[in-house]
Amino acid sequence: MFSMGVGSWLSKYLEKDLIPKFLEIELAIGLVGGFSSAILYLSFGQIRYFQIPLFLLVILIGILVGLEIPVLLRILKKELQFKELVSRVLSLDYVGALLASILFPIFFAPKLGLMRTGFIFGILNVGVALWGTWVLPLRQSKIIILRAQSVVVLTLLILGFSYSDLITYYSEESLYTDEIILSKQTQYQRIIVTRWKNEIRLFLNGHLQFSSRDEYRYHETLVHPALLAHPAPKKVLVLGGGDGLAVREILKHKNVESVTLVDLDSAITNLFSEHGILKKLNEESLKNSKVTVINTDAFLWLEESDQTFDVVLIDFPDPSNFSLGKLYTTAFFHTLKRRMNETSVLEIQSTSPLFARSSYWCIERTIASLGFYTLPLHVYVPSFGEWGFVLAGQRPIQFKKNFQKILNF
């Protein structure tokens, strides 16, 4: 906003040839804005102080956008009365901003990814400039120059759009030390799978989810204490855990009759059902006849479902934003409690009790506030360090046998 204010202030120094200058501003916004995502992608892994190109781009785009409206108002002041001019220009500007703010997160970013979306909006800006060479009064010499500039910028943006996957690949290669064997943008997240010798790692939005070298320590601790704290677990609900690794551990308990897995992103469950390397990791657990996979929002599904479960295992990502944070609230656990009976047991991953001590105990206290008896657990996972879980039930937790005897560590 400050940069836009600077741009508006600088507009007073533009005195002659306002129409060509306005169209050149549109071209500049299209070029800089279109390539901004690509520049930031490449800078993130290469430049130590990534904030420098980030703030430079924000300032430059802000100044260019700030120049637009004042220059346009001055161009049209002879065509319309002042009150009519201001109302039309500003209303169209705000409506356009509304449409962009709706389409960007709902359609463009999920479907095309951030980089292609940047190029699309850049192309739209160039389209406006090119259209302006036909509808605005310009000298012939200026028309030729502006159209030539538009074609050059448009060509660059189309090339950038076409090579977005290649740009993304090179930018990600600099971020991950191991070979990238799978890279995919879904509606909800960026999926990266890397390999080094026999070790497979999954990253979601740049955050490590597991390493095949030590994931068993995490998933065994998530699953076996809960199932051994229930006298006869037959129906198990897994919220999150679309990689099927927790389900793999559940199926080791032969008395389990059904497993319902609810994960928002169908791309994750499909990958871990079909991809040769990934389905080998979970021993094709997601294709087991006992397993039902449901791809929807876990909170909404709990509100609509009328089923009850003996054991509930929660393997959500850490509550790092609002959409994830709601899955750790009293409202969520209250809804979950209705899907449990008196003997039901739940277990949830709860971040690190060592590195995120406040978050860990906040989760434990939130669960306890709803009348659950809780039992904090922790395990050392080399890829993450010390990691915490909370086991809970409506009765004091009692194990039918020592679960440590069936762990592989």
Secondary structure, 3 states (H helix, E strand, C coil): CHHHHHHHHHHHHCCCCHHHHHHHHHHHHHHHHHHHHHHHHHHHHHCCCCHHHHHHHHHHHHHHHHHHHHHHHHHHCCCCCHHHHHHHHHHHHHHHHHHHHHHHHHHHHHHHHHHHHHHHHHHHHHHHHHHHHHHCCCCHHHHHHHHHHHHHHHHHHHHHHHCHHHHHHHHHHCCCCCEEEEEEECCCCEEEEEEECCEEEEEECCEEEEECCCHHHHHHHHHHHHHHCCCCCCEEEEEECCCCHHHHHHCCCCCCCEEEEECCCHHHHHHHHHCHHHHHHCCCHHHCCCEEEECCCHHHHHHHCCCCEEEEEEECCCCCCHHHHHHHCHHHHHHHHCCEEEEEEEEEECCCCCCCHHHHHHHHHHHHCCCCEEEEEEEEECCCEEEEEEEEECCCCCCCCCHHHHCCC
